[in-house]
Amino acid sequence: MHVPLFKVHVPPREVLMPRLEAVLYSGQIGEGEAVKKFEAEFGRFVGNPNTLSFNSGTAALHTALILAGVQPGDEVISTPMTAEPTNMAVRHAGAKPIWADVDPLNGNLSPESIAEKITPKTKAILVVHYAGVPASIRRIREISEKHGIPVVEDAAHALGALYEGKNIGNHSEYTMFSFQAIKHMTTVDGGMLVCKNPEDLPTGRRVRWFGIDRAQPRIKVDIREVGYKYHMNDVTATIGLAQLQSIRWVIDRHIDNGRFYDRELSRIPGVQICRHDADATPAYWLYTVMVDRRDDLARHLTESGIDCSQAHRRNDQHPVFAESRADLPGLDCFFSRMLHIPCGWWVTDEQRQYVVDCIRRGW
């Protein structure tokens, strides 16, 4: 038996292909009506209508930092326990990532460490919901509001996750979702930025299209800010619209598999599962176990046909972020013990039981 760690979800041919053919031969494949419709329908799904689509999650994150007022020379408190694009976006904004430590039992930013790292140069707090487990948003919001610093949530792993009964995307000033190939939902590539304040939308639209206000006649525009080619197009938006028809089932299957692992793996001596706030409902993009002799478990699972990985290199080990290095004992502990196992929509009941049985046999 082979159980993959990642698998791309694509809508059935009969759902997707007629829509794609229609848009490809419509004469309009740039940013048009399909993009507007996708933004609106995604907003309904997450419960926040203030949406801006992008050609990547990284572009959405960079734009969020611009909207948050981050400028060259500023500092952004962030996490090294993430994919590199999270912190590359900080560099794109000209700022310096300041590492806060993580909770060793889930890999998410520690609110206490965030509070310790704030300086007069801090202009944003960048929070990743690692592997789909919501960070401690309530305590992080208390810190941000005390200091008047906006929060940018990187929810690339957390589509469909909840905190205090509300979808991620409804708590902070800015929340980014990724539609990269292996996320809960893909548009081949793309991203969405959800804003708390609708007044950010006009600026966001200009930033994603060369600083141009596309609502104005083209020869009368007056560009006053640097913008980028960050917009989504109607082809990828059409894929997104088709994906939204089945996204609830996809996310629910991730969650069902994750909860199965929570029950079964918590009974196995030597296996520690991620903890999270009582008010949080994870989306289980990946499932993380923490064990001693992690590499031995990885070899055991691989030999049993079960794909597993750490997925990301801790960002503070990259030379490009060398000036941000800091003492991070929580991260040291988490990264030395964590391992991701298959949890997605493709994992059948039989396969998830096989994974548990393999771990139960020991390593």
SULHU-V494639 format. One record per residue. N is the residue number from 1. PHI is phi in radians with two decimals (NA if undefined). OMEGA is omega in degrees with one decimal (none if undefined). BURIAL is + if it has 24 or more other C-alpha atoms within 12 Angstrom, else -. Layout:
# SULHU-V494639
N/PHI/OMEGA/BURIAL + N/PHI/OMEGA/BURIAL
This chain:
# SULHU-V494639
1/NA/175.9/- + 2/-2.06/179.5/- + 3/-2.11/-178.2/+ + 4/-1.29/177.8/+ + 5/-1.39/179.6/+ + 6/-2.27/173.6/+ + 7/-2.73/-176.4/+ + 8/-1.38/175.0/- + 9/-1.61/177.6/+ + 10/-2.19/180.0/+ + 11/-1.06/177.2/+ + 12/-0.96/-178.1/- + 13/-0.92/-176.4/- + 14/-1.22/176.5/- + 15/-1.52/-171.6/- + 16/-1.48/-168.1/+ + 17/-1.13/176.7/- + 18/-1.06/178.4/- + 19/-1.18/-179.8/+ + 20/-1.14/179.3/+ + 21/-1.06/-179.3/- + 22/-1.10/-177.8/- + 23/-1.32/-178.3/+ + 24/-1.12/-178.6/- + 25/-1.88/-178.1/- + 26/-1.46/-173.0/- + 27/1.52/179.8/- + 28/-2.37/179.7/- + 29/-2.08/176.2/- + 30/-1.45/179.4/+ + 31/-1.39/-176.2/+ + 32/-2.44/-173.8/+ + 33/-1.15/179.6/- + 34/-1.12/177.5/+ + 35/-1.11/179.3/+ + 36/-1.06/-179.0/+ + 37/-1.18/178.8/+ + 38/-1.11/177.5/+ + 39/-1.02/-177.9/+ + 40/-1.15/-177.4/+ + 41/-1.25/175.7/+ + 42/-1.14/177.1/+ + 43/-1.04/177.1/+ + 44/-1.14/-178.6/- + 45/-1.13/-177.9/+ + 46/-1.55/177.4/+ + 47/1.50/178.5/+ + 48/-2.48/-175.3/+ + 49/-1.38/-173.4/+ + 50/-1.53/-170.6/+ + 51/-2.01/174.9/+ + 52/-2.34/-180.0/+ + 53/-1.56/-176.9/+ + 54/-2.50/179.2/+ + 55/-1.42/173.4/+ + 56/-2.82/175.0/+ + 57/-1.16/178.8/+ + 58/-1.11/176.8/+ + 59/-1.09/178.0/+ + 60/-1.13/-179.0/+ + 61/-1.20/176.8/+ + 62/-1.04/179.5/+ + 63/-1.11/177.7/+ + 64/-1.04/179.9/+ + 65/-1.16/175.8/+ + 66/-1.09/179.7/+ + 67/-1.11/178.8/+ + 68/-1.32/177.7/+ + 69/1.60/-179.8/+ + 70/-1.27/-178.1/+ + 71/-2.30/177.8/+ + 72/-0.93/-178.9/- + 73/1.64/178.5/- + 74/-1.37/175.9/+ + 75/-2.05/175.6/+ + 76/-2.19/176.0/+ + 77/-1.25/-174.3/+ + 78/-2.54/-179.1/+ + 79/-2.06/172.0/+ + 80/-1.46/-180.0/+ + 81/-1.64/-175.1/+ + 82/-2.93/169.9/+ + 83/-1.20/-174.0/+ + 84/-1.01/-178.8/+ + 85/-0.99/177.6/+ + 86/-0.93/-175.2/+ + 87/-1.56/170.3/+ + 88/-1.10/178.1/+ + 89/-1.09/175.8/+ + 90/-1.10/178.1/+ + 91/-1.15/177.3/+ + 92/-1.02/178.9/+ + 93/-1.39/179.0/+ + 94/1.47/-175.7/- + 95/-1.77/179.9/+ + 96/-1.93/173.7/+ + 97/-1.27/175.2/+ + 98/-1.94/-174.9/+ + 99/-1.29/163.1/+ + 100/-1.68/-178.8/+ + 101/-1.40/-178.5/+ + 102/-2.00/172.7/+ + 103/-1.23/-177.2/+ + 104/-1.17/179.9/+ + 105/-1.84/171.1/+ + 106/-2.76/177.9/+ + 107/1.45/178.4/+ + 108/-1.51/-179.8/+ + 109/-0.99/175.7/+ + 110/-1.47/177.6/+ + 111/-0.98/-179.7/+ + 112/-1.11/178.9/- + 113/-1.22/176.0/+ + 114/-0.98/-177.6/+ + 115/-1.02/-179.1/+ + 116/-1.24/-172.8/- + 117/-1.65/-178.0/+ + 118/-1.24/176.1/+ + 119/-2.32/175.6/- + 120/-1.05/179.8/- + 121/-1.51/-176.7/- + 122/-1.23/-178.8/+ + 123/-2.04/177.6/+ + 124/-2.84/172.7/+ + 125/-2.02/-175.9/+ + 126/-1.84/-171.5/+ + 127/-1.96/175.6/+ + 128/-1.81/173.0/+ + 129/-1.57/-166.5/+ + 130/-1.17/178.9/+ + 131/1.09/179.6/+ + 132/1.67/176.5/+ + 133/-1.60/-178.0/+ + 134/-1.04/173.4/+ + 135/-1.21/-177.5/+ + 136/-1.38/-170.4/+ + 137/-1.09/-176.1/+ + 138/-1.04/-179.3/- + 139/-1.21/177.6/- + 140/-1.17/177.6/+ + 141/-1.12/178.1/+ + 142/-1.06/178.8/- + 143/-1.17/-177.3/+ + 144/-1.11/-179.2/+ + 145/-1.25/177.3/- + 146/-1.07/-175.3/- + 147/-1.78/-179.3/- + 148/1.18/-177.9/- + 149/-1.99/-178.9/+ + 150/-1.21/176.9/+ + 151/-1.86/172.8/+ + 152/-1.96/179.5/+ + 153/-1.68/170.6/+ + 154/-1.62/-177.2/+ + 155/-1.83/179.8/+ + 156/-0.98/-179.1/+ + 157/-1.71/-160.5/+ + 158/-2.15/176.0/+ + 159/-1.06/-180.0/+ + 160/1.58/175.5/+ + 161/-1.29/-178.6/+ + 162/-2.15/169.4/+ + 163/-2.46/-175.5/+ + 164/0.91/174.7/- + 165/1.40/180.0/- + 166/-2.01/177.6/- + 167/-1.02/166.8/+ + 168/-0.96/-173.5/+ + 169/2.05/-177.6/+ + 170/-2.23/-173.5/+ + 171/-2.02/-171.9/+ + 172/-2.10/-176.8/+ + 173/-1.07/-176.9/+ + 174/-2.50/176.1/+ + 175/-2.38/179.1/+ + 176/-1.80/171.6/+ + 177/-2.05/-179.6/+ + 178/-1.88/174.2/+ + 179/-2.02/175.8/+ + 180/-1.10/-164.3/+ + 181/-0.88/-169.6/+ + 182/-1.80/178.0/+ + 183/-1.35/178.4/+ + 184/-0.88/-178.4/+ + 185/-2.37/-179.7/+ + 186/-2.11/168.3/+ + 187/-2.03/-167.9/+ + 188/1.37/165.9/+ + 189/-2.74/-178.6/+ + 190/2.69/178.4/+ + 191/-2.78/178.6/+ + 192/-2.41/173.8/+ + 193/-1.95/178.5/+ + 194/-1.92/-174.9/+ + 195/-1.93/175.2/+ + 196/-1.26/-175.1/+ + 197/-1.78/179.4/+ + 198/-1.08/178.8/- + 199/-1.19/176.4/- + 200/-1.35/-171.7/+ + 201/-1.12/-179.9/+ + 202/-1.05/178.4/- + 203/-1.14/178.3/+ + 204/-1.05/178.6/+ + 205/-1.14/177.8/+ + 206/-1.22/-179.2/+ + 207/-1.04/-176.2/+ + 208/-1.37/-178.8/+ + 209/-2.41/171.0/+ + 210/1.05/-177.1/- + 211/1.40/-175.6/+ + 212/-1.63/171.6/+ + 213/-1.49/-174.7/+ + 214/-1.27/176.0/+ + 215/-1.36/-179.8/- + 216/-1.64/173.1/- + 217/-0.98/-170.5/- + 218/-1.00/-176.9/- + 219/-1.46/-180.0/- + 220/-1.94/-179.3/- + 221/-1.19/-178.9/- + 222/-2.28/-172.9/- + 223/-1.36/-176.4/- + 224/-2.09/-177.7/- + 225/-2.55/177.7/- + 226/-1.25/176.5/- + 227/-2.22/-172.3/+ + 228/-2.36/175.0/+ + 229/-1.68/-171.3/+ + 230/-1.95/-170.8/+ + 231/-1.26/171.2/+ + 232/-1.50/176.7/+ + 233/-2.04/-174.9/+ + 234/-1.18/179.6/+ + 235/-1.22/179.9/+ + 236/-1.21/177.1/+ + 237/-1.11/178.3/+ + 238/-1.13/174.5/+ + 239/-1.08/178.7/+ + 240/-1.07/178.5/+ + 241/-1.09/177.3/+ + 242/-1.18/179.8/+ + 243/-1.12/-178.6/+ + 244/-1.10/179.1/+ + 245/-1.17/-177.1/- + 246/-2.13/-173.3/+ + 247/-1.14/179.6/+ + 248/-1.09/178.3/- + 249/-1.13/-179.7/- + 250/-1.03/-178.9/+ + 251/-1.10/-179.5/+ + 252/-1.06/179.3/+ + 253/-1.23/173.1/+ + 254/-0.97/-176.8/+ + 255/-1.14/-179.9/+ + 256/-1.10/177.2/+ + 257/-1.13/179.7/+ + 258/-1.09/179.9/+ + 259/-1.20/174.5/+ + 260/-1.05/177.5/+ + 261/-1.08/178.4/+ + 262/-0.95/-178.0/+ + 263/-1.18/-170.3/- + 264/-1.36/-175.7/+ + 265/-1.29/179.1/+ + 266/-1.15/179.6/- + 267/-1.58/-175.4/- + 268/-1.70/179.1/- + 269/-1.01/177.9/- + 270/1.56/179.3/- + 271/-1.89/177.9/+ + 272/-2.01/179.1/+ + 273/-1.76/-177.4/+ + 274/-1.15/172.7/+ + 275/-1.75/176.5/+ + 276/-2.70/179.2/+ + 277/-1.01/-179.9/- + 278/-1.05/-178.8/- + 279/-1.53/-176.7/- + 280/-1.80/172.4/+ + 281/-2.09/-178.3/+ + 282/-1.17/175.2/+ + 283/-1.72/174.2/+ + 284/0.88/173.6/+ + 285/-1.05/169.3/+ + 286/-2.18/174.2/+ + 287/-1.96/-175.1/+ + 288/-1.93/169.0/+ + 289/-1.93/177.8/+ + 290/-2.18/-176.0/+ + 291/-2.51/165.7/+ + 292/-1.33/-176.2/- + 293/0.96/-178.3/- + 294/-1.00/-177.5/+ + 295/-1.13/176.5/- + 296/-1.16/176.9/- + 297/-1.11/179.8/+ + 298/-1.04/178.2/+ + 299/-1.11/179.7/- + 300/-1.05/-179.3/- + 301/-1.17/-180.0/+ + 302/-1.06/178.1/+ + 303/-1.14/179.0/- + 304/-1.60/178.0/+ + 305/1.51/-178.4/- + 306/-1.88/178.2/+ + 307/-1.21/178.7/+ + 308/-2.69/-175.4/+ + 309/-2.97/166.8/+ + 310/-1.49/172.9/+ + 311/1.24/-176.1/+ + 312/-2.30/169.1/+ + 313/-1.51/178.7/- + 314/-1.01/-169.9/+ + 315/-1.13/-177.5/+ + 316/-1.22/177.6/+ + 317/-1.58/179.6/+ + 318/-1.45/177.3/- + 319/-0.99/-177.9/- + 320/-1.09/179.3/- + 321/-1.90/-172.5/+ + 322/-1.03/-176.2/- + 323/-1.22/-179.0/- + 324/-1.67/-172.2/+ + 325/-0.97/-177.1/- + 326/-2.69/176.3/+ + 327/-1.41/-174.2/- + 328/-2.33/-175.9/+ + 329/-1.12/177.3/- + 330/-1.10/177.8/+ + 331/-1.16/178.1/+ + 332/-0.97/-178.7/- + 333/-1.16/-177.4/- + 334/-1.07/-173.2/+ + 335/-1.18/-179.3/+ + 336/-1.37/-173.6/- + 337/-2.07/-171.0/+ + 338/-1.50/176.0/+ + 339/-2.64/178.1/+ + 340/-1.65/177.3/+ + 341/-2.14/-175.6/+ + 342/-1.07/-175.8/+ + 343/-2.49/-167.3/+ + 344/-1.34/-175.7/+ + 345/-1.03/-176.4/+ + 346/-1.43/-176.3/+ + 347/-1.39/-178.1/+ + 348/-1.38/175.8/- + 349/-1.01/179.8/- + 350/-1.13/-178.0/- + 351/-1.20/-178.6/+ + 352/-1.18/175.5/+ + 353/-1.17/177.5/+ + 354/-1.09/178.2/+ + 355/-1.05/180.0/+ + 356/-1.07/-179.1/+ + 357/-1.09/178.9/- + 358/-1.12/178.5/+ + 359/-1.20/-178.8/+ + 360/-1.10/-179.8/- + 361/-1.18/177.8/- + 362/1.68/-176.1/- + 363/-2.57/none/-
